[in-house]
Protein backbone atom coordinates (compact mmCIF):
# COMPACT_ATOMS: atom_id res chain seq x y z
CA UNK A 1 0.00 0.00 0.00
CA UNK A 2 2.81 2.37 0.91
CA UNK A 3 4.59 1.53 -2.36
CA UNK A 4 1.48 2.30 -4.41
CA UNK A 5 0.95 5.51 -2.52
CA UNK A 6 4.56 6.51 -3.11
CA UNK A 7 4.26 5.75 -6.82
CA UNK A 8 1.05 7.77 -7.01
CA UNK A 9 2.71 10.74 -5.30
CA UNK A 10 5.73 10.55 -7.62
CA UNK A 11 3.53 10.41 -10.74
CA UNK A 12 1.39 13.27 -9.42
CA UNK A 13 4.48 15.37 -8.68
CA UNK A 14 5.85 14.75 -12.20
CA UNK A 15 2.52 15.67 -13.82
CA UNK A 16 2.23 18.77 -11.63
CA UNK A 17 5.81 19.79 -12.49
CA UNK A 18 5.22 19.38 -16.23
CA UNK A 19 1.97 21.34 -15.96
CA UNK A 20 3.61 24.20 -14.05
CA UNK A 21 6.55 24.27 -16.47
CA UNK A 22 4.21 24.33 -19.46
CA UNK A 23 2.14 27.07 -17.86
CA UNK A 24 5.28 29.12 -17.25
CA UNK A 25 6.39 28.71 -20.87
CA UNK A 26 2.92 29.73 -22.06
CA UNK A 27 2.95 32.84 -19.85
CA UNK A 28 6.43 33.76 -21.07
CA UNK A 29 5.35 33.34 -24.70
CA UNK A 30 2.00 35.14 -24.46
CA UNK A 31 3.14 38.02 -22.26
CA UNK A 32 6.63 38.11 -23.84
CA UNK A 33 8.30 38.04 -20.45
CA UNK A 34 11.22 35.91 -21.63
CA UNK A 35 13.97 38.45 -22.33
CA UNK A 36 12.84 40.85 -19.61
CA UNK A 37 12.92 38.03 -17.07
CA UNK A 38 16.34 36.77 -18.18
CA UNK A 39 17.88 40.26 -18.26
CA UNK A 40 16.46 41.13 -14.82
CA UNK A 41 17.71 37.82 -13.42
CA UNK A 42 21.23 38.33 -14.80
CA UNK A 43 21.37 41.90 -13.48
CA UNK A 44 20.18 40.76 -10.03
CA UNK A 45 22.82 38.01 -9.96
CA UNK A 46 25.57 40.48 -10.89
CA UNK A 47 24.35 42.87 -8.18
CA UNK A 48 24.35 40.15 -5.51
CA UNK A 49 27.84 38.94 -6.48
CA UNK A 50 29.18 42.51 -6.65
CA UNK A 51 27.95 43.29 -3.13
CA UNK A 52 29.67 40.15 -1.86
CA UNK A 53 32.94 40.97 -3.61
CA UNK A 54 32.93 44.53 -2.25
CA UNK A 55 32.32 43.28 1.30
CA UNK A 56 35.02 40.60 1.02
CA UNK A 57 37.59 43.21 -0.02
CA UNK A 58 37.15 45.17 3.19
CA UNK A 59 39.52 44.63 6.10
CA UNK A 60 38.40 41.74 8.29
CA UNK A 61 37.80 43.92 11.35
CA UNK A 62 35.32 46.16 9.48
CA UNK A 63 33.86 43.50 7.20
CA UNK A 64 30.14 42.75 7.57
CA UNK A 65 29.51 39.23 8.85
CA UNK A 66 29.19 36.95 5.81
CA UNK A 67 26.07 35.20 7.09
CA UNK A 68 24.12 38.39 7.77
CA UNK A 69 25.46 39.96 4.57
CA UNK A 70 24.22 37.00 2.50
CA UNK A 71 20.76 37.15 4.08
CA UNK A 72 20.35 40.91 3.70
CA UNK A 73 21.85 40.96 0.20
CA UNK A 74 19.67 38.06 -0.92
CA UNK A 75 16.42 39.58 0.34
CA UNK A 76 17.33 43.03 -1.03
CA UNK A 77 18.25 41.56 -4.41
CA UNK A 78 14.99 39.60 -4.65
CA UNK A 79 12.96 42.75 -3.96
CA UNK A 80 14.98 44.75 -6.50
CA UNK A 81 14.60 41.91 -9.03
CA UNK A 82 10.81 42.23 -8.78
CA UNK A 83 10.94 46.03 -9.05
CA UNK A 84 13.23 46.06 -12.08
CA UNK A 85 11.24 43.32 -13.83
CA UNK A 86 8.08 45.42 -13.50
CA UNK A 87 9.95 48.50 -14.78
CA UNK A 88 11.28 46.54 -17.77
CA UNK A 89 7.83 45.21 -18.65
CA UNK A 90 6.34 48.69 -18.31
CA UNK A 91 9.02 50.22 -20.55
CA UNK A 92 8.55 47.43 -23.11
CA UNK A 93 4.80 48.05 -23.13
CA UNK A 94 5.33 51.81 -23.57
CA UNK A 95 8.17 51.29 -26.08
CA UNK A 96 5.78 51.26 -29.04
CA UNK A 97 4.81 54.89 -28.39
CA UNK A 98 7.06 57.74 -29.48
CA UNK A 99 7.44 61.16 -27.85
CA UNK A 100 7.81 62.82 -31.22
CA UNK A 101 8.46 61.45 -34.68
CA UNK A 102 10.78 58.42 -34.63
CA UNK A 103 11.96 59.11 -31.05
CA UNK A 104 10.93 56.19 -28.82
CA UNK A 105 12.04 57.46 -25.40
CA UNK A 106 10.61 54.59 -23.35
CA UNK A 107 12.36 52.06 -25.58
CA UNK A 108 15.63 53.92 -25.13
CA UNK A 109 15.22 53.98 -21.34
CA UNK A 110 15.08 50.17 -21.35
CA UNK A 111 18.89 50.06 -21.42
CA UNK A 112 20.68 47.41 -19.35
CA UNK A 113 23.38 49.68 -17.91
CA UNK A 114 20.88 52.43 -17.02
CA UNK A 115 18.51 50.00 -15.27
CA UNK A 116 21.44 48.38 -13.45
CA UNK A 117 22.41 51.80 -12.08
CA UNK A 118 18.88 52.12 -10.68
CA UNK A 119 19.18 48.66 -9.10
CA UNK A 120 22.51 49.51 -7.47
CA UNK A 121 21.09 52.75 -6.07
CA UNK A 122 18.06 51.02 -4.53
CA UNK A 123 20.22 48.25 -3.06
CA UNK A 124 22.14 50.33 -0.50
CA UNK A 125 19.18 51.57 1.63
CA UNK A 126 17.42 48.19 1.39
CA UNK A 127 20.61 46.42 2.44
CA UNK A 128 20.91 48.68 5.50
CA UNK A 129 17.28 48.01 6.50
CA UNK A 130 17.64 44.23 6.36
CA UNK A 131 21.03 44.28 8.06
CA UNK A 132 19.40 45.98 11.04
CA UNK A 133 16.53 43.52 10.90
CA UNK A 134 18.79 40.47 10.95
CA UNK A 135 21.06 42.03 13.58
CA UNK A 136 17.94 42.55 15.72
CA UNK A 137 17.23 38.82 15.62
CA UNK A 138 20.89 38.18 16.50
CA UNK A 139 21.83 35.51 14.03
CA UNK A 140 25.33 35.78 15.50
CA UNK A 141 26.67 37.65 18.50
CA UNK A 142 29.53 39.12 16.44
CA UNK A 143 27.29 40.24 13.55
CA UNK A 144 27.47 43.97 12.90
CA UNK A 145 25.27 46.30 10.87
CA UNK A 146 26.26 48.19 7.73
CA UNK A 147 29.46 50.09 8.47
CA UNK A 148 30.87 53.31 7.12
CA UNK A 149 33.59 51.58 5.10
CA UNK A 150 31.07 49.42 3.22
CA UNK A 151 28.83 52.43 2.52
CA UNK A 152 31.71 54.51 1.19
CA UNK A 153 32.87 51.67 -1.07
CA UNK A 154 29.35 50.96 -2.32
CA UNK A 155 28.67 54.66 -2.99
CA UNK A 156 31.71 54.66 -5.28
CA UNK A 157 30.21 51.61 -6.99
CA UNK A 158 26.92 53.50 -7.41
CA UNK A 159 28.73 56.48 -8.97
CA UNK A 160 30.53 54.21 -11.44
CA UNK A 161 27.29 52.42 -12.29
CA UNK A 162 25.58 55.74 -13.05
CA UNK A 163 28.50 56.94 -15.18
CA UNK A 164 28.29 53.73 -17.23
CA UNK A 165 24.49 53.92 -17.31
CA UNK A 166 24.46 57.50 -18.61
CA UNK A 167 27.11 56.71 -21.24
CA UNK A 168 25.21 53.72 -22.63
CA UNK A 169 21.90 55.57 -22.37
CA UNK A 170 23.34 58.42 -24.43
CA UNK A 171 23.85 56.05 -27.38
CA UNK A 172 20.14 55.68 -28.26
CA UNK A 173 19.18 59.12 -26.93
CA UNK A 174 21.70 60.85 -29.22
CA UNK A 175 21.07 58.27 -31.98
CA UNK A 176 24.76 57.39 -32.18
CA UNK A 177 25.18 54.79 -34.97
CA UNK A 178 26.48 51.42 -33.80
CA UNK A 179 27.97 48.63 -35.91
CA UNK A 180 27.70 44.88 -35.42
CA UNK A 181 30.23 43.93 -34.16
CA UNK A 182 31.21 47.35 -32.82
CA UNK A 183 34.68 48.43 -31.69
CA UNK A 184 33.17 50.35 -28.77
CA UNK A 185 31.45 47.29 -27.28
CA UNK A 186 34.31 44.97 -28.21
CA UNK A 187 36.74 47.34 -26.49
CA UNK A 188 35.13 46.67 -23.11
CA UNK A 189 35.15 42.91 -23.71
CA UNK A 190 38.81 42.99 -24.74
CA UNK A 191 39.72 45.08 -21.69
CA UNK A 192 37.99 42.71 -19.26
CA UNK A 193 39.64 39.70 -20.91
CA UNK A 194 43.14 41.24 -20.87
CA UNK A 195 42.82 42.37 -17.23
CA UNK A 196 41.48 38.97 -16.19
CA UNK A 197 44.35 37.22 -17.97
CA UNK A 198 46.90 39.58 -16.35
CA UNK A 199 45.43 38.85 -12.89
CA UNK A 200 45.56 35.09 -13.58
CA UNK A 201 49.23 35.27 -14.65
CA UNK A 202 50.08 37.40 -11.58
CA UNK A 203 48.52 34.82 -9.25
CA UNK A 204 50.41 31.97 -10.95
CA UNK A 205 53.74 33.84 -10.80
CA UNK A 206 53.24 34.68 -7.13
CA UNK A 207 52.50 31.02 -6.28
CA UNK A 208 55.72 29.88 -7.98
CA UNK A 209 57.82 32.16 -5.77
CA UNK A 210 59.33 30.95 -2.51
CA UNK A 211 57.31 31.46 0.67
CA UNK A 212 59.78 34.09 1.91
CA UNK A 213 59.42 36.26 -1.22
CA UNK A 214 55.74 35.53 -1.90
CA UNK A 215 53.36 38.52 -1.66
CA UNK A 216 50.59 37.99 0.95
CA UNK A 217 47.23 37.14 -0.64
CA UNK A 218 45.38 40.11 0.88
CA UNK A 219 48.00 42.61 -0.33
CA UNK A 220 48.15 40.94 -3.75
CA UNK A 221 44.36 40.96 -4.18
CA UNK A 222 44.08 44.64 -3.25
CA UNK A 223 46.94 45.54 -5.60
CA UNK A 224 45.53 43.49 -8.49
CA UNK A 225 41.97 44.79 -8.10
CA UNK A 226 43.17 48.39 -7.76
CA UNK A 227 45.48 48.08 -10.75
CA UNK A 228 42.82 46.33 -12.80
CA UNK A 229 40.25 48.96 -11.91
CA UNK A 230 42.59 51.82 -12.87
CA UNK A 231 43.55 50.10 -16.14
CA UNK A 232 39.92 49.46 -17.01
CA UNK A 233 39.05 53.07 -16.17
CA UNK A 234 41.82 54.56 -18.32
CA UNK A 235 40.97 52.46 -21.36
CA UNK A 236 37.22 52.97 -20.90
CA UNK A 237 37.61 56.76 -20.75
CA UNK A 238 39.52 56.85 -24.03
CA UNK A 239 36.96 54.46 -25.57
CA UNK A 240 34.09 56.76 -24.64
CA UNK A 241 35.84 59.95 -25.77
CA UNK A 242 37.67 58.75 -28.89
CA UNK A 243 35.50 55.92 -30.23
CA UNK A 244 31.97 56.79 -29.09
CA UNK A 245 31.68 60.56 -29.16
CA UNK A 246 34.47 61.86 -31.43
CA UNK A 247 34.34 59.16 -34.14
CA UNK A 248 30.71 58.04 -34.07
CA UNK A 249 28.94 61.24 -33.04
CA UNK A 250 31.13 63.91 -34.64
CA UNK A 251 32.93 61.86 -37.32
CA UNK A 252 36.43 62.71 -36.05
CA UNK A 253 38.91 59.79 -36.14
CA UNK A 254 41.99 60.39 -33.98
CA UNK A 255 43.22 56.80 -34.13
CA UNK A 256 41.92 53.26 -34.65
CA UNK A 257 41.28 51.03 -31.64
CA UNK A 258 43.88 48.25 -31.61
CA UNK A 259 43.95 45.26 -29.27
CA UNK A 260 47.77 45.23 -29.37
CA UNK A 261 47.89 48.76 -27.94
CA UNK A 262 45.26 47.72 -25.39
CA UNK A 263 47.44 44.83 -24.18
CA UNK A 264 50.48 47.11 -23.81
CA UNK A 265 48.57 49.90 -22.01
CA UNK A 266 46.65 47.62 -19.63
CA UNK A 267 49.67 45.53 -18.66
CA UNK A 268 51.83 48.63 -18.24
Residue, then its C-alpha position, 0 to 999 in steps of 0.5 A: x500500500x505504501x509503495x502504491x501511494x509513493x508511486x502515485x505521489x511521484x507520478x502526481x508530482x511529475x505531472x504537476x511539475x510538467x503542468x507548471x513548467x508548461x504554464x510558465x512557458x505559455x505565460x512567457x510566450x504570451x506576455x513576452x516576459x522571456x527576455x525581460x525576465x532573463x535580463x532582470x535575473x542576470x542583473x540581479x545576480x551580478x548585483x548580488x555577487x558585486x555586493x559580496x565581492x565589495x564586502x570581502x575586499x574590506x579589512x576583516x575587522x570592518x567587514x560585515x559578517x558573511x552570514x548576515x550579509x548574504x541574508x540581507x543581500x539576498x532579500x534586497x536583491x529579490x525585492x529589486x529583481x521584482x521592481x526592475x522586472x516590472x519596470x522593464x515590462x512597463x518600458x517594453x509596453x510603452x516602447x511602441x509609443x514615441x514622444x515625437x516622430x521616430x523618437x521612442x524614449x521609453x524604448x531607449x530607457x530600457x537600457x541594461x546599464x541604465x537600469x542596473x544603475x537604478x538597481x545599485x542605487x536602490x540596493x544600499x538603503x534596502x541592504x541597510x534596513x535588512x542588516x538591522x533587521x537580521x542584527x535585531x534577531x541576532x543571528x550571531x553575536x559578532x554580527x554587525x550592521x552596515x558600516x561606514x567603510x562598506x557604505x563609502x565603497x558601495x557609494x563609489x560603486x553607485x557612482x561608477x554604475x551611473x556613469x556607465x548607465x548614462x554613457x550607454x543611455x546616451x547612445x540611443x538618446x543621441x542616436x549614435x550609430x552602432x555597428x555589429x560587431x562594434x569596436x566600442x562594445x568589443x573594447x570593453x570585452x577585450x579590456x575585461x579579458x586582458x585584465x582577467x588574464x593579467x590577474x591570472x598570470x600574476x597569481x600563478x607567478x606569485x605562487x611559484x615564488x618561494x614562501x619568503x618572497x611571496x606577496x601575501x594574498x590580501x595585499x596581492x588581491x588589493x593591488x591586483x583589483x586596484x590596478x585592474x580597476x585603474x587600467x579598465x578606467x583609463x581604457x574605458x575613458x579613451x573608448x568613450x571619448x575617442x570611439x563613441x563621441x568623437x568618431x561616431x557622433x562627430x565623425x572625427x577619427x583620432x586613431x583606430x582602436x587596436x587590441x595590441x595597444x590595449x594589451x600594452x597599455x593595460x599591462x603597463 
